[in-house]
Amino acid sequence: MLFLQITSAVTAVTLVILAMCMIPVLVELKKAAVSMQSAADLLQKEITPLVKELRDTVSDVQTVTSAAAANADGVNMLLCELGHAGHNIRMINKVLGIASDIVTNSSVYATGLKVATRYIVDRIVKSKIRG
């Protein structure tokens, strides 16, 4: 019976130490998740002006295209402007891809954090009930 009491005490002490170590980690993980969410919100706010700029760029390309069609000497300028517009569109597409990856991954990290937290809490509660 003494052996069972000693092992129970050691287990209880271990769980208390584990809980004391996990609480700061979980707090920091929560802060990181909140920070990632605010960064995703900020990126979402930044995407709207980028889309407007993209629409303006497309409008400019259409204007340049119509002017170049009217003026045969402006064909070289048209090709140059189309190259710049394509570059701008690729850059905007790259930014949108990065933003969507961040938004997609932040929900996955938040979900994983919730599941892990619930699992740890359930394990601690079950061990306290048993112990």
C-alpha positions in Angstrom: 0.0 0.0 0.0 2.9 2.3 0.7 4.3 1.8 -2.8 0.9 2.9 -4.3 0.8 6.0 -2.2 4.4 6.9 -3.2 3.7 6.4 -6.9 0.4 8.4 -6.5 2.3 11.3 -4.8 5.0 11.3 -7.5 2.4 11.3 -10.2 0.5 14.1 -8.6 3.7 16.2 -8.2 4.7 15.4 -11.8 1.2 16.6 -13.1 1.4 19.8 -11.0 4.9 20.6 -12.4 3.6 19.7 -15.9 0.6 22.0 -15.5 2.8 24.8 -14.1 5.1 24.5 -17.2 2.2 24.2 -19.7 0.2 27.2 -18.5 2.8 29.8 -19.7 3.2 27.9 -23.0 -0.5 27.9 -23.6 -0.7 31.6 -22.7 2.0 32.3 -25.3 0.3 30.1 -27.9 -3.0 32.0 -27.3 -1.1 35.3 -27.7 0.4 34.0 -30.9 -3.0 32.9 -32.3 -4.5 36.3 -31.5 -1.5 38.0 -33.1 -1.8 35.8 -36.2 -5.6 36.7 -36.4 -4.9 40.4 -36.2 -2.2 40.0 -38.9 -4.7 38.2 -41.1 -7.3 40.9 -40.5 -4.7 43.6 -41.4 -3.8 41.7 -44.6 -7.5 41.4 -45.4 -7.8 45.2 -45.1 -4.7 45.7 -47.3 -6.1 43.4 -50.0 -9.0 45.7 -50.8 -6.8 48.6 -51.9 -4.7 46.1 -53.9 -7.7 44.9 -55.8 -8.7 48.5 -56.5 -5.2 49.1 -57.8 -5.5 46.0 -60.0 -8.8 47.2 -61.4 -7.2 50.6 -62.1 -4.3 48.9 -63.7 -6.6 46.9 -66.0 -8.5 50.1 -66.8 -5.2 51.8 -67.7 -4.2 48.9 -69.8 -7.5 49.2 -71.7 -7.0 52.9 -72.2 -3.4 52.3 -73.5 -4.7 49.6 -75.8 -7.3 51.7 -77.4 -4.8 54.6 -77.8 -2.2 52.3 -79.3 -4.7 50.9 -81.7 -5.5 54.4 -82.9 -1.8 55.3 -83.2 0.4 52.7 -85.0 3.6 54.4 -83.7 2.5 53.7 -80.1 2.7 49.9 -80.5 6.1 49.7 -78.9 4.9 51.7 -75.9 1.9 49.5 -75.6 4.0 46.4 -75.3 6.2 48.0 -72.7 3.2 49.1 -70.6 1.6 45.7 -71.0 4.9 44.2 -69.6 4.7 46.5 -66.6 1.1 45.7 -66.0 1.8 42.0 -66.2 4.6 42.4 -63.7 2.3 44.4 -61.4 -0.4 41.7 -61.7 2.1 39.0 -60.9 3.3 40.9 -57.8 -0.3 41.4 -56.7 -1.1 37.7 -57.3 2.0 36.8 -55.2 0.9 39.0 -52.3 -2.6 37.6 -52.5 -1.2 34.0 -52.5 0.9 34.8 -49.4 -2.1 36.4 -47.7 -4.4 33.5 -48.4 -1.7 31.1 -47.1 -1.5 33.0 -43.9 -5.2 33.2 -43.4 -5.6 29.5 -44.3 -2.9 28.4 -41.9 -4.0 30.6 -39.1 -7.3 28.8 -38.8 -5.5 25.4 -38.9 -3.1 26.5 -36.2 -6.0 27.9 -34.1 -8.0 24.7 -34.5 -5.0 22.6 -33.6 -4.3 24.7 -30.6 -7.9 24.3 -29.4 -7.8 20.6 -29.8 -4.5 20.2 -28.1 -5.6 22.5 -25.2 -8.8 20.5 -24.7 -7.0 17.2 -24.8 -4.4 18.4 -22.2 -7.2 19.9 -20.0 -9.2 16.7 -20.3 -6.2 14.6 -19.4 -5.4 16.8 -16.4 -9.1 16.7 -15.2 -9.3 12.9 -15.7 -6.0 12.4 -13.8 -7.2 14.7 -10.9 -10.5 12.8 -10.8 -8.7 9.4 -10.6 -6.0 10.6 -8.3 
